[in-house]
Amino acid sequence: MRLKLDQLTAALHKELAPVYLVSGDEPLQLGEAADDIRRAAREAGFSTREVIAVDTGNEWPQLTLEAESLSIFSDKKLIDLRMPSGKPGLEGSKALSAYCQRPPEDTVLLITAGKLDSAAQKSQWFQALDKVATVVQVWPLQGSELLNWLQRRAERKGMHLEGDALKSLAVRVEGNLLAAAQEIEKLYILHGSNSICKAMVEDDVADSARFDVFKLMDALLAGKVNRAVKILAGLRAEGVAAPVVLWAISREARTLVNIKTELKRGGNPEVLYKKYQIWDKRKQLVQEALQRLKSKDLQGILQASANADSQIKGQLPGDEWEGLFGICLLFSKGLQL
């Protein structure tokens, strides 16, 4: 069965398919669709999850092994197969075709893949999947589809984007949904559940200080505490809103937490960098931060960020900029003083 992305949620509420194939080259929609399937499987009792990341092509025997093996506790199992290239090769084609001939009971196979071209969709393995799987293909959004997506995303936060604001935001994100989601989150942090006008978008999404915030993030990832503190002081002097700085720091910390967690589950680094839009020039910085910061360090940063957020809202005593200064120290762990 083939579904459009906006039909997936309703289908998951009815029943689970034995196999799901989610493919495309738009990382946010792809990732969120896969998350929805994982959540539905977990709620349906598929508590065991096995991740298989197809990297070198030698991972296919593991799919067969997982399909044939029963959990020691007889739990329902989700096999999370990640195939970023969208090309399983000869061995993978045989493994997928064999799996689909007799999908094991009490097992859900979730395949996430890159964009599938017309040749791939005519292949033997895809035809085998098409008979038993729910297939969802993700496409980049343009025009009215993009505008509708932005409005729905804002409405999840209780916001409403006025017509001119909606068009202005669409122009600024240029179809990059991950960037759009981050900008909507920032608008919510700054303005709460309110109507958003064009002036708010122009001031908060496209302001030049945004780039200085990104410089702060690079300094924190590299552990350059002196540079980070200097940039932070400059942002404060320029009148940049503390919530904007906190939003950027918290987002970076959550991204590191997510990548570190998925790496521990066997995730492919390059696939994860693409998923979280870590471009080539920032990969080294992110790698350094992942090596330097342990999971407990990142959790400490998130907790300190929550405290700073409470200070900004007046729910905790203290100066929010002092809280941000403390977070910078935690992020750098005192390196390169």
N, C-alpha and C positions, 0 to 999 in steps of 0.2 A: 504494500500500500504506500502510495506517495502522498505526502502531506505538505502543505505550505507551512511556513514557520508559525504563522499565527493560528494554525489549527492544532498545533502540537499539544498545548496545555489541555484543551478539551479532550483530546484523544487519550492522554495520560490518565485523566480522571475516570475514564471508562474501564480500560484494562491495559495491561502491559503486553507488548509484543515480545516474541522470543528474541528478536534481533532488531537493532536500530542502526541505521547508517545516517550520520549527519556530516555533510560535506560542504565546503565552500572556502572562500578566501577572505571572509569578513570575520576577524577574530572575536569581536565582542558577541555578536549574535551566535556564532558557532559555540563559544564557550558557555554562554548562558543557556542555550538549548541543551547542551550536554549536561549542565548542572541540573536542569529541570528533570531530565531523564534519571540521573543518579538519585535525585531526591525522591522521585516517585518510586523507584526501585527500593530504596531504603525504607520508605513508608510501607511498602508492600511486603516487607520482611526479608528482602535480599540484603542481609547484613554483612556478608562476606564480599569483599571487593578485591579483585586481582587486576593489576595494571600491567599491560604489555605494550611497551613502546617499540614500534618497528623502526629500527635505526639502520642496522647493517643488513637486515634481511635474514639473519640467523635466528630470529626470535619466533618463527612460525611453529616449530615443534612445541613451544610452550602453549600455544593455543590448543593444539590437539591434546596435550597433557591436561590442561585445565578442563577441557570439555569432557574428558574421560574420568577425571578424578572426582571423588566425592569428598566434601568437607568432613573432617574428623568429627565435627559436631552436627553433621547433616544440615547445615544452614543453607538457605537459598543463596546463590552466588551471582554477582555481577562481574562479568569480564569486561574490563575497560581497555579496549584495543585502540591505540593511537597510531594512525598511519598518515603522517603529514604530507607525504609525497602524493598520496592517492594512487600509488602504483605498487601493488603487492608483489609483482614479479611472478615467475612461474611457480615457485614453491608456495608463495602466499595465495595465488589463485587456486591451486589445488586444495590448500588447507581450508580456505573460505568455502569453496564449493562443497567439500566433504562435510564441513560443519552444517551447512544449510540443508543437506540431504536428510539429516536427522538431528535437529537441534536438541540438545539434552534438556530434560525436564528440570525444573527448579533452577534454571540458569538463564540470565539475560545477557546477551552480547551487545555491547555498545561500541560501535566503530565511529571514530571521528577521523575525518580525512580532509586533505586539501581539496581544492576545486577539481572536479572530475570532468574531463573533456569528453567530447562525443565518442571518441574511440574507446575510452574506459567504460562508458555506459553501454557499449555494444559487446563488451568482453564477457567471457563465460562466467567469471566470478561475480560480476555485477548482475547478470541475468539470474544467477542462482540466488543471490541476495534479494533481488526484486520480488521473488516468489514468496518469501517468508518474512521479509523485513519491512519495517516502517522506514521509508526513505525520506529524509528532509534535506533539501538543498538550500543553502543560504546564499543570498545574492546581495551585493552592495545596494544601498538605497539611494534613490535619486528623486528629484522633483517632489511631487505631492506625497510619495511614500516616506521620504525623509522628513518632511514637515510633520506628517502624522506621527511618525515615530518619536520625534523630538517632543511633540505636545503630550503624547502618552507618557513619556519618560518623566516630564515635568509634573504631570498630574499625579504620578505615584508619590510625589513629595508634597502634594497639596498645592502646587503652584499652577498658574495659568499664564502661558506666554501669549501676550498680545500679538496681533498679526504682524506688525512691523518688527517686533522683538523676535518672533519666530523666524522670519526671513533673514534677519541680521545674524542670528545665531547659526543658521544653516550655511550662510556664506562664510562665516569665520571657521567653522569646523571642516568645511570642504568634504563632507561625506565620511569623515573619520569618526565613527560611532564611539570608539573608546574615548577620544578627546571630547566628544559631545557629552557623554555621560559624566565625565569629570567636570566639565564646565557647568552642567546642570546641578551637580552636587555643590559646586562652589556658589552658584547663585542661591541655592537653598540655604547654605551656611550664612550667607550675607543677608538674605532678605526673608528667610523663613517661608511659610506657606502663604504667599501673597501673589498678587498679579504682577507680572514682570513686564516692564515696558522696554522700548528700544534703547532709551538712555541708559538703563541699568545694564543691558547687554554690552553696549559700547564701552561703558566705564569699567565693567568688571571682567569682561571676557577679553577685550582687546587692549587693555592698558599696558603701557610699556614696562611697568614694574613687574609684570608677569615674568619677563625674561630674567630679571634679577632674582626672582624666586627660584627659577630653574638653576641659576648659578649657585644659589644656596644649596640646592639639592645635590649638585655635583660635588661641592665641597664636603658635604656631610658623607656622601658615599665614599669619598676618598679618605675620610678621617682627618681632614685638614681643619682642625678646630679653630685655629687663629683666623683663617680666612672666613670660615663660617660665621664666627662671631662678628667679624668686621662687616660682612654682608648683612647680617641681621640688624646691626646697629644702623646701617645705611637705610634699610627698608623702614625701620622705625622713624628715622629722621625725615624720610620722604613722605611720611603719612600713610604708608601702606597699611591696610587694615590687618590687625592681628589674626582674624579668622582666615584670611587668605593664606598667610604664612603657615598657620596650623594645618589648614587643609592640605597644602602641598607636602608638608612633613609627614602627616598621617597617611596620606596616599602612598608615599614612598615606602613607609614602614610596612603597610599592609601588603604592598606588592612583594617586598622581600619575604614576608611571612609566607605568602602564598607560594612563591617560587621555592623557598626552602622546604616547605611541606610537600610539594609535588615532587621535588627531587628525591626526597626520602622514600617516596612511593614508587620510585623508578622512572620518573619523568625524564624526558629528553631535554637537555638544557636549551638547545637551539629551538625546539618546538615551544618551550616555555617563554623564551625571549620574544619569539614572534607573537605568542598569545598576549603577552603583557606589553607589547610594543616597545621593547628594549632594542633600539637601533644599534648598529655596529659601533658607533662612536661612544656609546654608553655601556657596552657590554663589559668592558674591562673594569669600569667603576663598580658596576653591580656585582661582578665576580669578587672584587676585593671586599666589598661590604658583606657579601654572603660568607666569605671565609673568615672575616674578622668578627662578625656579630653572630652569637649563638641564638638559638630560639628564645631562651630566657631573656637575653638582652633586648630582642625585638619586642617581646611581650612587655618588658619594662618601659620601652619607648611608647608603646600604645597606651599603657596605663598613665604615663606622664602626660600624654596628649589628651587623654580624657580629663585629667585634672586641670590642664590648661584651658580646655573647653569650658569647664565649670567656672574657672576664674573669669573668663571672658563674659560668661552669662551672669556673673555676680553670685553664683551659687557656692563658691569657695572664696575665702579671703586670699589676698595676694595679688601681685601685679602679673598680668598675663605675659608680658614681655620677659619677665624674670623666669616664668615657667618655660617659655620658648628657649631662653638661654640654657636652662637646665637640660632640655631635651637635646639641644645641640651637643652638649657635653656627653650625654648618654650615647648619642649616635656615633660620635667620634671615638669614644672610649679613651680619650686622652692621648691619641696618637698624633704625631707630628706637631707637638706644641711649639 
